[in-house]
Amino acid sequence: MTSPHPPRKRGRQSHINRDVVIQTALRLLEENPHRAVTMAEIASALGIVTMGLYKHIRNKDDLLAGMAEVLYADLDLHVDPSKPIDARFYQWTGKFRDFFLRRPYAHSLMAWDGQISSPLMGWTADLVSMLREFGVRTGAVNDVVSW
């Protein structure tokens, strides 16, 4: 894959930054969601050498964490609080399901991002709250959360 940008000459401002690297990696992942994207592929898509990526990201874990952060910022699990509990639960689970159906690779990024734990805890808390309001016993709630 060739880059849309001409090779950079000395003294010319770079068009690449951390956000561009992350967006490029996500685009490549979306184009082929069932296979891992390599650092060499990302660099090639940007028209730079592989080691040039490390000017913008610390390492692959940093890249994966950035990808997860961008990706999960799109996951909106807010529900209409005026609806009955069963409607809110279906709305919440439907949003969750649709997000992962559109992005089959998203679950693999969860394991790489320490920052995702904060949103994940919020999603879990919302789910636990709905299950308890729905009358699900504590043991069953624990089973759902651990799943």
C-alpha positions in Angstrom: 0.0 0.0 0.0 1.4 3.4 -0.9 1.1 6.5 1.1 -0.9 9.5 -0.3 1.9 11.7 1.0 5.1 12.3 -0.9 8.3 11.2 0.9 9.4 13.8 3.4 12.4 15.8 2.6 14.7 17.3 5.2 13.2 20.4 6.8 9.7 19.7 5.6 7.0 19.5 8.3 5.8 16.0 9.1 2.1 15.2 8.5 2.4 12.3 11.0 1.6 12.4 14.7 0.3 10.0 17.3 -3.3 10.5 16.3 -2.5 9.9 12.6 -0.7 6.6 13.5 -3.6 5.4 15.6 -6.2 6.3 13.0 -4.1 4.6 10.3 -3.8 1.4 12.5 -7.6 1.5 13.1 -8.3 1.9 9.4 -6.1 -1.0 8.5 -7.7 -3.1 11.2 -11.2 -2.3 9.8 -10.1 -3.2 6.3 -9.1 -6.6 7.4 -10.6 -7.3 10.9 -9.7 -11.0 11.1 -5.9 -10.6 11.0 -3.4 -8.6 13.1 -2.0 -5.4 11.7 1.8 -5.2 11.8 3.9 -2.1 12.6 5.5 -2.5 9.2 2.0 -2.3 7.5 1.2 0.9 9.5 4.5 2.5 8.6 4.1 1.5 4.9 0.6 3.0 4.8 2.1 6.2 6.2 5.0 6.2 3.9 7.7 6.0 6.6 10.1 3.3 7.8 8.9 1.1 10.6 11.2 2.7 13.2 9.8 6.1 12.3 6.6 5.1 14.1 8.4 5.1 17.4 8.8 8.9 17.2 5.1 9.1 17.7 4.3 6.0 19.9 6.3 4.4 22.7 5.7 0.8 21.7 3.1 -1.5 20.4 1.3 -1.6 23.7 1.0 2.2 23.6 -0.4 2.0 20.0 -2.9 -0.7 21.1 -3.9 1.4 24.1 -4.4 4.5 21.9 -6.5 2.4 19.4 -8.7 1.1 22.3 -9.2 4.6 23.7 -10.3 6.0 20.3 -12.5 2.9 19.6 -14.3 2.8 22.9 -14.9 6.5 22.9 -17.6 5.6 20.3 -19.4 3.1 22.6 -22.4 4.9 24.0 -24.3 2.8 26.4 -26.5 5.5 27.9 -30.1 4.5 28.1 -33.4 6.4 28.5 -34.0 6.5 32.3 -37.7 7.1 31.8 -38.2 3.7 30.2 -39.1 0.6 32.2 -36.2 -1.6 33.3 -36.7 -4.3 30.7 -36.7 -1.6 27.9 -33.5 0.0 29.3 -31.9 -3.4 29.6 -32.7 -4.3 26.0 -31.6 -0.8 24.8 -28.2 -1.3 26.7 -27.6 -4.8 25.5 -28.6 -3.8 21.9 -26.1 -1.0 21.8 -23.4 -3.2 23.2 -24.2 -6.0 20.7 -24.4 -3.6 17.7 -21.0 -2.0 18.7 -19.2 -5.3 18.6 -21.0 -6.6 15.5 -19.8 -3.5 13.6 -16.3 -3.9 15.1 -15.5 -7.6 15.4 -11.9 -6.8 16.3 -12.9 -4.5 19.3 -12.9 -7.2 21.9 -9.2 -8.0 21.3 -8.2 -4.4 22.0 -9.8 -4.5 25.5 -7.0 -6.8 26.8 -4.3 -4.4 25.7 -5.6 -1.2 27.2 -5.2 -0.5 30.9 -7.2 2.7 30.4 -10.3 0.8 29.2 -10.7 -0.5 32.7 -12.4 2.8 33.7 -15.1 2.8 31.0 -15.5 -1.0 31.5 -16.1 -0.5 35.2 -18.8 2.1 34.3 -20.4 -0.3 31.8 -20.3 -3.1 34.4 -21.8 -0.8 37.1 -24.7 0.1 34.8 -25.3 -3.5 34.0 -25.3 -4.5 37.7 -27.6 -1.7 38.6 -30.1 -2.7 35.9 -29.9 -6.4 36.9 -30.5 -5.6 40.6 -33.4 -3.3 39.7 -34.8 -6.1 37.6 -34.7 -8.4 40.7 -31.8 -10.7 39.7 -30.3 -12.2 42.8 -26.8 -11.3 43.8 -25.2 -14.7 43.0 -26.6 -14.5 39.4 -25.4 -10.9 39.1 -21.9 -12.0 40.1 -22.1 -14.8 37.4 -23.1 -12.3 34.7 -20.4 -9.8 35.7 -17.6 -12.5 35.8 -18.7 -13.8 32.4 
